[in-house]
Amino acid sequence: MPTFTQGAISLLARWLISIIFVTSAYSKIFGWSSNVEYMHSKQMPAAALLLAAALFVEAAGSLCLITGFGARIAATVMFFYMTPVTFLLHEFMSVNFQKNLGLMGGLLMIVAFGPGGIGLRPRFASGSATNTFR
């Protein structure tokens, strides 16, 4: 049975992982044109549309990670979002490339083991079924 300490550590880990996505979403909102310009410099087609999708994934995914509600699904989506971002927008094995690989590993841990014992859950989930779908 998970202890309170394990739940608290999982909560802290989710919060720490989400920091980079929250700040990235913030920079997309308040630095929209410079982000579009950067994406154009990397030959990205439909940069504004892709940037809007990235903003949605980062903002909604962060909310899910912070609260724990839908964290496994959000972590899965964020992992698949990070894959092209890492390989298309960062130089191979640069600091940002390696940082993204570490974040992707943390997201996979959430996918595999769930959000931990502290977080929001659907009201209809109870008993052993809760552990299955966290």
N, C-alpha and C positions, 0 to 999 in steps of 0.2 A: 504494500500500500504506500502510495506517495506521501511524503511528509510535507509539512508546511514549508520547510526550508527548500525542498526540491521545487515546490510550486513557486516560491519567491525567486529562486535563482532563474527558473524558466521565464518568469515575468520580466525580470531584469534583462535577461538575454534578448527577449523580444523587443523591449524598449530600446536597448542599445543598437540592435540591428535596424530598427525603424528610424533612428536619428538621421542616418545618411539619406534615406528616402524622403523624410520630411523636409530636410534642408534643400534637397535637390528639387522637390516640388515647389518650394518657396522661390528658389532661384529661377525656375521656369516661369512662374507667374510674373515676377518682378524684373526678369531679364529676358523676356520673350524674344525680342528682336536679336539680341546677341546669341541666344541659343539657336535660333533659326539660321543665323549667319554661320555659326560653327558647323551645323549640320550640312549646310550647303558646301562648306569647305571640304567636307568628307564625302562629297558627291551623293548625298542622301536625297532621293526623290521625294516629293510631297512632304517637305520638311515640317511645315506648319501642322499638317494632319498627323504626322508621326509624333511630333512634339505634344500635341493635344492628347494623343493616346498614351504617351509616356507620363504625362501629368496625371491622367486619370489612374493609371496603374500605380504610380507612386503614392498618390494621395489616398486612394481607396485601400490599397494594400497596407499602407502605414496604419490607417485606422483599424484595420483588421488585426494587424500584428500587435498594436498597442492594447486593444481591448481583448484580444484572444478569440473574438467571435469570427468564425470562418477562417481562422489562421492557417489551417492546412491548405485550403483552396487558394487563399491569397499568396501563401509562400510558394505554391506550385506555379501560379501565374507569374509571380515576380521572378522566380528562377528562370522560366522560359523567356521572360522579357529581358533579363540580364544577359542572356547568352549572346544575342546579336549586338546588344549595346557594348558588351565587353570586347568582342572581336572586331566590330566595325568602327568603333569610336575611340579606341585606345591602342597605342602601340604595344605590340606583343612584349610581354614581361616588363612593362613599365610599372611604376608604383600603382597607378590607377587600375591597370589590368590585373595586377596581383590582389589589390584591395577588392575588386569585384569578384575574383575567384573565392576569396575568403567569405564574402557576403553570400555568395551562391552556396557555399558549404553550410553556412548557418541556416539559410533558407531550407536546404535539404534536410537538416536536422529537425526543423519544425515539421516538414512534410512527413518524415519518418516517425517521429515520436510525439507529435502533437504539441499544443501550446503549453502543456503543463497543467497543474491543478488550479491555478488562479487565472480566471478570465471569464468573460461572458459566454454563456451557453444558451442554445435554444431552450425555451420553456418546456417544449414537449419531450425533450430528451431527459431520461431519468434512469437510474440504476446502472446496470452493466452496459447498456446501449450507449450511455454517455461516453464511456471510455473508448468505445469503438469509433465514434464519429468526432472526437475532439480534434 
